[in-house]
């Protein structure tokens, strides 16, 4: 559902990518018009979510992970991705440093995300070491 919104498309590109993007690159990668890409990038830059680097007459944009809001956006994106892969009895937790998946599933593997395999009883003690339970499925 979120994929139909231009701002979410830009966020998705920034979160997935490890590089900086010009307006034109963002437009092509996100599949949106250049004017729409510029409006989204300007909005996020004004709100401190992304940083802008000037190289000659070209602006390069990237996610500003020093900003707590940008980190939460990244966490929300990964939570969305995880929920598509996760089965029943899977919890997504976060603290200030990381997002962790706690699950009773034996086969869940997600690159770049720490997976803690446990049973439901032990989850209660794990839960105390995290600030937020993003979701329980």
HELIX and SHEET records of a PDB file:
HELIX    1   1 UNK A    2  UNK A    4  5                                   3    
HELIX    2   2 UNK A    6  UNK A   16  1                                  11    
HELIX    3   3 UNK A   23  UNK A   30  1                                   8    
HELIX    4   4 UNK A   34  UNK A   46  1                                  13    
HELIX    5   5 UNK A   68  UNK A   85  1                                  18    
HELIX    6   6 UNK A  120  UNK A  127  1                                   8    
SHEET    1   A 2 UNK A  50  UNK A  55  0                                        
SHEET    2   A 2 UNK A  58  UNK A  63 -1                                        
SHEET    1   B 4 UNK A 114  UNK A 117  0                                        
SHEET    2   B 4 UNK A  99  UNK A 103  1                                        
SHEET    3   B 4 UNK A  90  UNK A  94 -1                                        
SHEET    4   B 4 UNK A 132  UNK A 136 -1                                        
END                                                                             
